[in-house]
């Protein structure tokens, strides 16, 4: 069966973003920088060796993936709707996640049932 994951392109901040998501949600974080790969011939850009080529945070209930943009590409994270839909098992778990996530901007109201 096919699976679906959210993929977010970051403007050079993928490592920090995924460290934050890992701290909040737990799970298993796999992060590969361009320096982790052998030299790549034929790609249309020269990557920053410290940039994140690909990151995956695997949780029991889903996956978040992403990486840093290629040089020259823009990631309009500001004023753009990027959302994480979180289905917690309890109100207490939801409140704890909201508290941890509130260290960054949370614009959407939370509905606790």
Steps between C-alpha positions, in 0.01 A plus 500: 500500500621850421574740783484877509730735691515874540815639331615850587781690326689731734716806424810355668329424832402135452744364761364732770139436400538123508688510831206696640239261356699205637515661845124563502370180338774245568528227239798414286685776316711419196681804364742498207715796405648544155840426656373148579482417128786423264568772240198533272560567135234651280287672763402853394634675812792494740359405839618641829659193664333587832152540348242230569446295186220294655353453846229265619337496842317170535229477764266215585218693339667676207800654335635851449765538230694792361830663424673824416428666167751479221703821462297767325164347585274687736285346770223747578447376855390845611135577433448155350274236643706208623305294747538190709176322583549318828257243634592440864374205705388719790437860598806485728721384213359774273560766764859382552568509126347847468711622791818367338407628155410844634871581523450586133201670340170311519238692304214254480271443794504162664180304537506261795213253522 
